[in-house]
Amino acid sequence: MVIDVTDLEFAWRPDAPTVLSIDSFQVASGECLFIKGPSGSGKSTLLSLLSGVTTAAVGSVRVMGQELGQLGSVQRDHFRADHIGYIFQMFNLIPYLSVVDNVILPCRFSSHRRSKALTRSGALEAEARRLLQHLDMDHPDLHRRAVTTLSVGQQQRVAAARALMGSPELLIADEPTSSLDADRRESFIRLLFDECRGVGATLIFVSHDASLEHMFDHTIDLSEINRATCKLEEG
Ligand SMILES: Nc1ncnc2c1ncn2[C@@H]1O[C@H](COP(=O)(O)OP(=O)(O)OP(=O)(O)O)[C@@H](O)[C@H]1O
């Protein structure tokens, strides 16, 4: 199992309502999982817990066998940098870096990912260019451009290449296609699948957009496994 969550209870503050109450949630290695759920059902909160941005006082969140609650915040930052590629909804590219330097960035924070990238392509820049090419960004002129001059679809591909750099075992994508039209959304997801399957990575893709669901191995509706949402709906 890449992810094993049991008996989780989470509130953002001790006096705030419970946002997540999940008895059991597992994701197998190599799976491409689609997580859907209405706005406010706790999707982003779950991703914060899976990536160790925050931790739960009650229950267990294991990622690749590591109990995240047992790590301090600096150790969790290292764990995330080494093992998790994250594609943000707004991409979070660094505006003053070139395309290639944005893609290389995870290797500045993780020697683990740096050595994997070097093993694969011999040089970080070569690995960044290989990923960009696979993601349909194959024009060398594009690689030198400032990210602020790229289209939304191009920025999305740069964000994906950055998340894939150094072959993290787990890729998390938080609504990264919401600003694209339907055709471009599907082609982007196919490219992500190709890259993930190529290295045996696990993909967790979160979206409101149920029309993407058919593309994935499995789907989870968070509001169905989250007892906190059920209680809110009943109340
Ligand atoms: N950093 C935070 N601090 C405090 N409360 C938060 C924080 N992030 C989310 N929440 C609260 O947790 C609940 C679940 O929000 P969350 O963002 O996880 O839902 P979501 O399913 O991702 O929603 P959306 O689809 O609209 O992004 C909401 O009540 C929200 O206000």
The ligand as an SDF file (V2000), in Angstrom:
LIG
                    3D

 31 33  0  0  0  0  0  0  0  0999 V2000
   -6.1840   25.8520    6.1940 N   0  0  0  0  0  0  0  0  0  0  0  0
   -7.4260   25.7590    6.7140 C   0  0  0  0  0  0  0  0  0  0  0  0
   -7.6970   26.2780    7.9370 N   0  0  0  0  0  0  0  0  0  0  0  0
   -8.9370   26.1840    8.4720 C   0  0  0  0  0  0  0  0  0  0  0  0
   -9.9840   25.5940    7.8570 N   0  0  0  0  0  0  0  0  0  0  0  0
   -9.7800   25.0640    6.6390 C   0  0  0  0  0  0  0  0  0  0  0  0
   -8.4910   25.1270    6.0000 C   0  0  0  0  0  0  0  0  0  0  0  0
   -8.6000   24.5210    4.7910 N   0  0  0  0  0  0  0  0  0  0  0  0
   -9.8820   24.1040    4.6850 C   0  0  0  0  0  0  0  0  0  0  0  0
  -10.5910   24.4320    5.7940 N   0  0  0  0  0  0  0  0  0  0  0  0
  -12.0120   24.1030    6.0490 C   0  0  0  0  0  0  0  0  0  0  0  0
  -12.1600   22.6910    5.9400 O   0  0  0  0  0  0  0  0  0  0  0  0
  -13.3990   22.3630    5.2840 C   0  0  0  0  0  0  0  0  0  0  0  0
  -13.0920   21.4740    4.0700 C   0  0  0  0  0  0  0  0  0  0  0  0
  -12.4110   22.2940    3.1070 O   0  0  0  0  0  0  0  0  0  0  0  0
  -11.5420   21.7060    1.9070 P   0  0  0  0  0  0  0  0  0  0  0  0
  -10.8450   22.8550    1.2800 O   0  0  0  0  0  0  0  0  0  0  0  0
  -10.7250   20.5700    2.4180 O   0  0  0  0  0  0  0  0  0  0  0  0
  -12.7010   21.1330    0.9880 O   0  0  0  0  0  0  0  0  0  0  0  0
  -12.6410   20.7920   -0.5850 P   0  0  0  0  0  0  0  0  0  0  0  0
  -13.4710   19.5550   -0.7640 O   0  0  0  0  0  0  0  0  0  0  0  0
  -11.2250   20.7170   -1.0310 O   0  0  0  0  0  0  0  0  0  0  0  0
  -13.3750   22.0350   -1.2060 O   0  0  0  0  0  0  0  0  0  0  0  0
  -13.1820   22.6880   -2.6740 P   0  0  0  0  0  0  0  0  0  0  0  0
  -13.6190   21.6460   -3.6450 O   0  0  0  0  0  0  0  0  0  0  0  0
  -14.1230   23.8600   -2.6210 O   0  0  0  0  0  0  0  0  0  0  0  0
  -11.7490   23.0820   -2.8180 O   0  0  0  0  0  0  0  0  0  0  0  0
  -14.0710   23.6810    4.9440 C   0  0  0  0  0  0  0  0  0  0  0  0
  -15.0340   23.9320    5.9540 O   0  0  0  0  0  0  0  0  0  0  0  0
  -12.9380   24.6830    4.9820 C   0  0  0  0  0  0  0  0  0  0  0  0
  -13.4260   25.9420    5.3820 O   0  0  0  0  0  0  0  0  0  0  0  0
  1  2  1  0
  2  3  1  0
  2  7  2  0
  3  4  2  0
  4  5  1  0
  5  6  2  0
  6  7  1  0
  6 10  1  0
  7  8  1  0
  8  9  2  0
  9 10  1  0
 10 11  1  0
 11 12  1  0
 11 30  1  0
 12 13  1  0
 13 14  1  0
 13 28  1  0
 14 15  1  0
 15 16  1  0
 16 17  2  0
 16 18  1  0
 16 19  1  0
 19 20  1  0
 20 21  2  0
 20 22  1  0
 20 23  1  0
 23 24  1  0
 24 25  2  0
 24 26  1  0
 24 27  1  0
 28 29  1  0
 28 30  1  0
 30 31  1  0
M  END
$$$$
